[in-house]
Amino acid sequence: MRQVGDDGSVLFDFNHPLASQPVTFEVLVIGVL
């Protein structure tokens, strides 16, 4: 739950905590067709 408004409305945030973080992948090419 992200925040609750004065009128009782609720804002949910379902994003993963790392969603805004840069991600680095390491790839190994094992062959070329």
Contacts in CASP RR format, 6 or more apart in sequence:
PFRMAT RR
TARGET T0000
AUTHOR 0000-0000-0000
METHOD contacts of the structure
MODEL  1
MRQVGDDGSVLFDFNHPLASQPVTFEVLVIGVL
1 10 0 8 1.000
1 11 0 8 1.000
1 12 0 8 1.000
1 13 0 8 1.000
2 11 0 8 1.000
2 12 0 8 1.000
2 13 0 8 1.000
3 10 0 8 1.000
3 11 0 8 1.000
4 10 0 8 1.000
4 11 0 8 1.000
5 11 0 8 1.000
END
